[in-house]
Amino acid sequence: MNNISLPTESAKTFSIVIVNYKTPEITKICLDLLRQHIGNQSVPIWVVDNYSADESTEYLRTLNWINLIERSVSEPEPGHIAHGKALDLVLERVETDYLFLLHTDTFIFDKNVFPMMLNKCINNQKIVAVGCVEQLNRGATRTLWRFSSRLFKHHFRHLKISIGLRSREPKPYREVYLKSFCTLWNCKLIKQHNLHFSMDDRVPGYTLQDRMTELGYIVELLSPRKIFSCLDHIQSGTVAAAGGYEKTHRRTKMYNNILKRLNNDDRKV
């Protein structure tokens, strides 16, 4: 990717939010990389700790260069609900026009991802969000196979239902919702319409995306190839890190392999 400058005045137009829940190792890597790439740009970095009460919380308390919010709840919440409420806490507080959503399992290796996405919004005031609908770069062959198989299942289930056979509800075969591992939102527009990231029991941002597009705003989609040239993302890495999968689950193995590679890279520096 060509080098894209991140001028000081542009840096002040956006903030970054990360939600932490019991992911000490990857939270540290994620924040270390952020500080390395944009630490001298005066970008407000917000971290919400979702009542982790572990070593990751203790680590975050030692960082004087982040804005830390520690959430506490009276009763357990579903993970996506807790995440959405954490995002809304930051949305209420940020004074910048734009807000980058990152996950703790997102590792930025090229700071150009920020101005690249930001410039799309600045150049078109009707764009409310920029991001990717895929959580990893599968490549052309795997992407085509995945799309074809989902398309077949979708229509096959419709056919079974139409002739009176029992079938699961057909799932959409095309991804349409931005994944929040690295997404830029125009929070100025969101606030103008008194909307939030968490408005129901859906994944945070899904209903917001629907509402904003209904109002005539644009969601800019980036190809996996483009966004993953700037970062790595462990699909469901936060769940794997918190022990949400069995040790033999493929996503746990993926998480362990990427973590091992990142730690080896750190030792070489």
C-alpha positions in Angstrom: 0.0 0.0 0.0 1.2 3.5 -0.8 2.2 5.6 2.2 -0.7 7.8 3.4 0.1 10.6 5.8 -1.8 11.0 9.0 -1.7 14.8 9.6 -2.2 16.1 13.1 -5.5 17.9 12.3 -6.9 14.6 10.8 -5.8 12.6 13.9 -7.8 14.9 16.1 -11.0 14.1 14.2 -11.1 10.4 15.3 -10.9 8.3 18.4 -10.3 4.6 18.9 -12.4 2.3 21.2 -11.4 -1.2 22.3 -13.5 -3.4 24.6 -11.5 -5.8 26.9 -12.9 -8.9 28.5 -10.4 -11.4 30.0 -7.9 -11.3 27.2 -4.6 -10.1 28.8 -2.2 -11.4 26.2 -3.9 -10.2 23.1 -5.0 -6.9 24.7 -1.4 -6.1 25.4 -0.3 -6.9 21.9 -3.1 -4.9 20.4 -2.4 -1.8 22.5 1.4 -2.1 22.1 1.0 -2.1 18.3 -1.4 0.9 18.5 1.0 2.9 20.6 3.9 2.0 18.3 2.0 3.2 15.2 0.0 6.2 16.4 1.2 6.9 19.9 2.7 10.3 18.8 -0.5 11.4 17.0 -2.5 12.4 20.0 -5.4 10.1 19.0 -7.7 9.5 22.0 -7.7 5.8 22.8 -10.6 4.5 24.9 -10.6 1.1 26.5 -13.7 -0.3 28.2 -13.0 -3.2 30.6 -16.2 -5.3 30.8 -15.8 -6.4 34.4 -12.9 -8.7 33.6 -11.6 -8.7 37.2 -8.3 -10.4 36.1 -4.8 -9.5 35.2 -6.0 -7.7 32.0 -7.8 -5.2 34.2 -4.7 -4.7 36.4 -2.6 -4.1 33.2 -5.0 -1.5 31.8 -4.8 0.4 35.1 -1.1 0.9 34.6 -1.5 2.7 31.2 -1.6 6.5 31.5 -2.0 7.0 27.8 -5.5 5.5 27.5 -8.9 6.5 28.7 -10.0 3.6 30.8 -13.7 2.9 31.7 -14.3 0.0 34.1 -17.8 -1.4 33.7 -19.6 -3.3 36.5 -22.9 -5.1 36.3 -25.3 -6.5 38.8 -26.1 -9.7 36.8 -24.5 -11.6 33.9 -25.1 -10.3 30.3 -24.7 -12.0 27.0 -21.4 -11.2 25.5 -22.7 -9.1 22.5 -25.0 -7.1 24.8 -22.1 -6.3 27.1 -20.0 -5.3 24.2 -22.6 -3.0 22.8 -23.2 -1.3 26.1 -19.5 -0.7 26.4 -19.3 0.9 23.0 -22.2 3.2 23.8 -20.4 4.4 27.0 -17.6 5.6 24.8 -20.0 7.0 22.1 -21.5 9.2 24.9 -18.0 10.6 25.8 -16.1 11.1 22.6 -15.7 14.6 21.3 -14.3 13.6 17.9 -16.5 13.3 14.8 -15.3 9.7 14.0 -14.8 6.6 16.1 -12.8 3.5 15.1 -14.0 0.3 16.6 -11.3 -2.3 17.2 -11.2 -5.7 18.9 -8.5 -6.9 21.2 -7.7 -9.6 18.6 -7.1 -7.0 15.9 -3.4 -6.3 15.4 -2.6 -3.2 13.3 0.7 -3.4 11.4 0.2 -0.5 9.0 -1.1 2.8 10.4 -2.2 3.8 6.9 -5.5 1.9 7.6 -6.7 4.8 9.6 -6.3 7.7 7.1 -7.3 5.3 4.3 -10.7 4.7 6.0 -11.0 8.2 7.4 -10.5 9.9 4.0 -13.5 8.0 2.6 -15.8 9.6 5.1 -14.2 13.1 4.9 -14.5 13.0 1.1 -18.2 12.0 1.2 -20.3 13.3 4.1 -23.1 10.8 3.3 -20.8 7.9 4.3 -21.7 6.9 7.9 -19.4 3.8 8.2 -16.4 2.1 6.6 -15.4 -1.5 7.1 -15.4 -5.0 6.0 -18.1 -7.7 6.1 -15.6 -10.5 6.3 -13.6 -11.4 9.4 -10.6 -12.8 7.5 -9.2 -12.8 4.1 -10.1 -16.2 2.6 -8.8 -15.5 -0.9 -10.7 -15.7 -4.1 -11.1 -19.5 -4.3 -12.3 -20.0 -0.7 -14.5 -16.9 -0.9 -16.2 -18.2 -4.1 -16.7 -21.7 -2.6 -18.2 -20.2 0.6 -20.6 -17.9 -1.3 -21.7 -20.8 -3.6 -22.3 -23.2 -0.8 -24.3 -20.6 1.2 -26.3 -19.7 -1.9 -27.2 -23.4 -2.5 -28.2 -23.9 1.2 -30.3 -20.8 1.1 -32.4 -21.8 -1.9 -32.5 -25.4 -0.9 -34.1 -24.6 2.4 -36.5 -22.2 0.7 -37.5 -25.1 -1.7 -38.0 -27.5 1.2 -40.3 -25.1 3.1 -42.2 -24.3 -0.1 -43.2 -27.9 -0.6 -44.1 -28.4 3.0 -40.9 -30.2 4.3 -39.3 -29.4 7.6 -36.2 -27.2 7.3 -34.1 -24.7 9.1 -34.8 -21.1 8.4 -32.8 -20.0 5.3 -29.8 -17.8 6.3 -28.8 -14.9 4.1 -26.1 -16.0 1.7 -24.5 -12.6 1.3 -22.8 -10.8 4.2 -24.1 -7.3 4.5 -23.2 -6.1 8.0 -19.9 -4.6 8.9 -17.8 -6.6 11.3 -16.5 -4.5 14.2 -13.0 -5.8 14.5 -12.0 -2.7 12.5 -14.8 -0.4 11.6 -15.0 3.4 11.3 -18.2 5.1 12.3 -19.3 8.8 11.9 -20.4 9.3 15.5 -21.4 12.9 14.8 -24.1 11.6 12.4 -25.1 8.8 14.9 -25.6 11.4 17.7 -27.5 13.7 15.4 -30.2 11.0 14.9 -30.0 9.9 18.6 -29.0 6.4 17.7 -26.6 3.9 19.4 -24.6 0.8 18.7 -26.7 -1.3 21.0 -30.5 -0.8 20.4 -31.9 -4.3 20.7 -30.7 -7.9 21.2 -28.9 -8.1 17.8 -25.1 -7.8 17.3 -24.1 -4.3 18.1 -24.1 -2.1 15.0 -26.4 -4.3 12.9 -29.6 -2.4 13.7 -27.7 0.9 13.6 -26.5 0.1 10.1 -30.0 -0.7 9.0 -31.4 2.5 10.5 -28.7 4.8 9.0 -29.0 3.3 5.5 -32.8 3.7 5.8 -32.1 7.4 6.5 -30.1 7.6 3.2 -26.6 7.3 4.5 -23.9 5.1 2.8 -21.9 2.2 4.2 -18.6 1.9 2.4 -17.4 -1.7 2.1 -13.7 -2.5 1.9 -12.5 -5.8 0.4 -10.8 -8.3 2.7 -7.7 -8.0 0.6 -7.5 -4.3 1.2 -8.1 -4.2 4.9 -6.1 -7.3 5.7 -3.0 -5.8 4.0 -2.9 -3.5 7.1 -3.8 -5.8 10.0 -4.3 -9.3 11.3 -7.4 -10.5 13.0 -8.0 -13.7 14.8 -11.6 -14.7 14.0 -13.4 -15.1 17.4 -10.0 -14.6 19.1 -11.5 -12.9 22.0 -13.8 -15.8 22.6 -10.9 -18.3 22.3 -8.7 -16.2 24.6 -11.4 -16.2 27.3 -11.8 -20.0 27.1 -15.0 -20.0 25.2 -14.1 -22.9 23.0 -12.7 -26.4 23.7 -8.9 -26.7 23.4 -9.3 -28.8 20.3 -11.6 -26.4 18.5 -10.2 -25.0 15.3 -10.6 -21.4 16.4 -8.7 -22.1 19.6 -5.9 -23.7 17.5 -5.9 -20.7 15.2 -5.7 -18.4 18.2 -2.8 -20.3 19.7 -0.9 -20.4 16.4 -1.2 -16.7 15.7 -0.3 -15.8 19.3 2.8 -18.0 19.1 3.8 -16.3 15.9 3.3 -12.8 17.3 5.3 -13.6 20.4 8.1 -15.0 18.2 8.1 -11.8 16.2 8.4 -9.8 19.4 11.4 -11.7 20.5 13.1 -11.1 17.1 12.7 -7.3 17.5 
